[in-house]
Amino acid sequence: MKVVWSGKFIDSYTMDPAAASGRMEAILDVIRDRVTFVEAQPAGEEAIAACHTAYHIGHIRQIGLYEIAALAAGGAIQAAEIGMREPCFGLIRPPGHHASANSCWGFCYFNNMAIALEKMKADGKIKKALVLDIDLHFGDGTVNILGSKGYVTLVNPSSNSPVDFIRQVEKALAADTYDVIGISAGFDYAREDWGGVLGESDYTDIGRMVRETARKTGAGFFGILEGGYNHRVLGHNCMALLDGMRED
């Protein structure tokens, strides 16, 4: 399975939990011998400007985070494009789902998922998309940017029960057909992370359901990293999702 990655994502670019030292290494230690890495390339400013205002882009430049944020956005575009042919995951940071057109919060700067889907739509590669945001926190930035576009269905499952959470995912996948399914893969809903709900088998089930739906309907599918902060379990939960996504 392909994983889009850059060694630059190891750099601790701020003092927040998403940028913490050791976070990406915790994932790499688990997945490195089981995936094929693709070097991430930065998104062009035109692709970023399709989702963010000039003011916001200038602000991210001013605080010195443009290069790493553009690299994450570019990695998301690559994951989405590869995902039209085969399963792919963007092991990227900073995360993005709290970034709106003209503002951001929650450790996010550019909205990686929105930038990837808008680029795919503009290039004529997709007409209809589903975003399945499994992060503990509501993806408000993704909703703010894509919610009124008409071609994207946005689903943020929320529950204190793993059975109910999985049922919400299943319902979303069965509701319609899409050209691509993008997973905003936050792992902070994990049993041993902030959310305290999902186990490794639940992440595998989510990946498997997305894969089976995509194969049945002819859709592409991909995931990109959002949250997840317990380094001891983060890599195992990420690998569990990839195990579900990968081909049998």
Secondary structure, DSSP 8 states (H G I E B T S, - for coil): -EEEE-GGGGS--SSSGGG-TTHHHHHHHHHTTTSEEEE-----HHHHHTTS-HHHHHHHHHTT-HHHHHHHHHHHHHHHHHHTTS-EEE--SS--TTB-SS-B-TT-SS-HHHHHHHHHHHTTS-S-EEEEE-SSS--HHHHHHHTTTSSEEEE----S-HHHHHHHHHHHHHS---SEEEEEE--TTBTTSSS--B-HHHHHHHHHHHHHHHHHHT-EEEEEE-----HHHHHHHHHHHHHHHS--
